[in-house]
């Protein structure tokens, strides 16, 4: 089954990671492949590592706003998608591609490569894709689509990301 969590609201990564932990708790094999982000200080990095859930990051952690991705950033994203595709091919039951829409929309990955990964997902596997502005072609492949909608967010009032809540 292909799941997409998109929209401008908070909670896409949180929902995907919750699903992954639930699946792992039920004995399924799980891999989380996180694009653009890096750093071992996030709550997910700390918790998933302690649980022993495969969690890999493929990003520089630097903003890509108003600049082209660097060759190394593109290479990292391509490596991440390759590892995720390999995990699916080897039968991993739940695979999360976190922030994959940004990797496509910012030019780190071609949409065609992501669609190929989706098409290679078997009916017995769960592939979860997250990120704002998910490309329509990817949405068209999904069995389940959840759109997170921002109604109110403390960021609009100057509240910065909080440790343990947003990272």
C-alpha positions as CSV (number, residue, x, y, z in Angstrom):
1,X,0.0,0.0,0.0
2,X,1.2,3.5,-0.9
3,X,0.6,6.2,1.7
4,X,1.1,9.9,1.3
5,X,1.2,12.5,4.1
6,X,1.3,16.0,2.7
7,X,-0.1,19.5,3.3
8,X,1.1,22.7,5.0
9,X,0.2,21.5,8.5
10,X,2.5,20.0,11.2
11,X,2.5,16.3,11.7
12,X,3.5,14.6,8.5
13,X,6.8,13.1,9.8
14,X,5.3,12.5,13.2
15,X,2.5,10.4,11.6
16,X,4.9,8.5,9.5
17,X,7.2,7.7,12.4
18,X,4.3,6.7,14.6
19,X,3.1,4.3,11.9
20,X,6.7,2.9,11.6
21,X,7.0,2.4,15.4
22,X,3.6,0.7,15.5
23,X,4.6,-1.6,12.6
24,X,8.0,-2.4,14.3
25,X,6.2,-3.2,17.5
26,X,4.1,-5.7,15.7
27,X,7.2,-7.5,14.4
28,X,7.4,-6.0,10.9
29,X,10.6,-4.9,9.3
30,X,10.9,-1.2,9.1
31,X,13.2,1.3,7.4
32,X,13.0,5.1,7.6
33,X,14.9,7.1,5.0
34,X,14.9,10.8,5.7
35,X,15.8,13.3,3.0
36,X,17.4,16.8,3.4
37,X,17.7,16.5,7.2
38,X,20.8,15.6,9.1
39,X,22.0,15.6,12.7
40,X,21.8,13.2,15.6
41,X,20.1,15.7,18.0
42,X,16.5,15.1,16.8
43,X,14.2,13.1,19.0
44,X,13.5,10.7,16.2
45,X,17.2,10.0,15.7
46,X,17.6,9.3,19.4
47,X,14.5,7.2,19.9
48,X,14.7,5.1,16.7
49,X,18.4,4.3,17.3
50,X,17.6,3.0,20.8
51,X,14.8,0.9,19.5
52,X,17.0,-0.5,16.7
53,X,14.8,0.7,13.9
54,X,16.7,1.4,10.7
55,X,16.9,5.2,10.4
56,X,19.1,6.8,7.8
57,X,19.5,10.5,6.9
58,X,20.4,11.7,3.5
59,X,20.8,15.5,3.6
60,X,23.2,18.3,4.4
61,X,20.8,19.8,6.9
62,X,21.2,23.2,5.1
63,X,18.3,25.1,3.7
64,X,17.8,24.9,-0.1
65,X,15.8,28.0,-0.4
66,X,17.0,30.4,-3.1
67,X,19.9,28.2,-4.1
68,X,20.6,25.2,-6.3
69,X,21.4,21.9,-4.6
70,X,25.1,21.1,-4.5
71,X,26.4,18.0,-6.2
72,X,27.1,16.3,-2.9
73,X,23.5,17.0,-1.7
74,X,22.2,15.4,-4.9
75,X,24.4,12.4,-4.4
76,X,23.2,12.0,-0.9
77,X,19.6,12.0,-2.0
78,X,20.2,9.5,-4.8
79,X,22.1,7.2,-2.4
80,X,19.1,7.4,0.0
81,X,16.6,6.6,-2.7
82,X,18.8,3.7,-3.9
83,X,19.0,2.3,-0.3
84,X,15.2,2.6,0.1
85,X,14.6,0.9,-3.3
86,X,17.0,-1.9,-2.2
87,X,15.2,-2.3,1.1
88,X,11.9,-2.7,-0.8
89,X,13.5,-5.2,-3.3
90,X,14.8,-7.2,-0.3
91,X,11.3,-7.4,1.2
92,X,11.3,-4.8,3.9
93,X,7.7,-4.5,5.0
94,X,7.5,-0.8,5.8
95,X,9.5,1.9,4.2
96,X,9.2,5.6,5.0
97,X,10.6,8.2,2.6
98,X,10.4,11.3,4.8
99,X,10.5,14.7,3.1
100,X,10.7,13.0,-0.3
101,X,8.5,15.7,-1.9
102,X,11.1,18.3,-1.1
103,X,13.9,16.2,-2.5
104,X,11.9,16.1,-5.8
105,X,10.6,19.7,-5.8
106,X,14.1,21.1,-5.0
107,X,15.8,19.1,-7.7
108,X,17.7,16.6,-5.6
109,X,15.8,13.6,-7.1
110,X,13.9,13.2,-10.4
111,X,10.2,12.4,-10.0
112,X,10.7,9.5,-12.4
113,X,13.2,7.8,-10.0
114,X,10.7,8.2,-7.1
115,X,7.8,6.9,-9.3
116,X,10.0,3.9,-10.2
117,X,10.6,3.1,-6.5
118,X,6.8,3.4,-5.9
119,X,6.1,1.0,-8.8
120,X,8.5,-1.6,-7.4
121,X,6.6,-1.7,-4.1
122,X,4.7,-5.0,-3.8
123,X,1.2,-5.4,-2.4
124,X,2.6,-6.9,0.8
125,X,4.7,-3.8,1.5
126,X,3.8,-0.4,2.9
127,X,5.5,2.7,1.4
128,X,5.0,6.0,3.2
129,X,5.9,9.3,1.5
130,X,5.9,12.6,3.3
131,X,6.4,16.3,2.6
132,X,4.6,19.5,1.6
133,X,3.6,20.0,-2.0
134,X,3.7,16.4,-2.9
135,X,3.8,16.1,-6.8
136,X,0.5,15.2,-8.3
137,X,2.0,12.2,-10.2
138,X,3.1,10.7,-6.8
139,X,-0.3,11.5,-5.2
140,X,-1.9,9.7,-8.2
141,X,-0.1,6.4,-7.1
142,X,-1.3,6.5,-3.5
143,X,-3.8,4.3,-1.9
144,X,-4.1,6.5,1.2
145,X,-3.6,10.3,1.2
146,X,-3.7,12.4,4.2
147,X,-3.4,16.2,3.9
148,X,-2.3,18.0,7.1
149,X,-3.9,21.5,7.2
150,X,-2.5,24.3,9.3
151,X,-5.2,26.0,11.2
152,X,-3.0,27.7,13.8
153,X,0.6,27.3,14.6
154,X,2.7,29.0,17.3
155,X,5.5,29.7,14.8
156,X,3.2,32.5,13.4
157,X,3.5,34.2,16.8
158,X,7.3,33.9,16.9
159,X,7.6,30.6,18.8
160,X,10.6,28.8,17.5
161,X,10.8,25.0,17.0
162,X,10.8,23.3,20.4
163,X,13.0,20.4,21.3
164,X,11.0,17.2,21.7
165,X,8.0,18.7,19.9
166,X,9.2,19.7,16.5
167,X,12.6,18.0,16.5
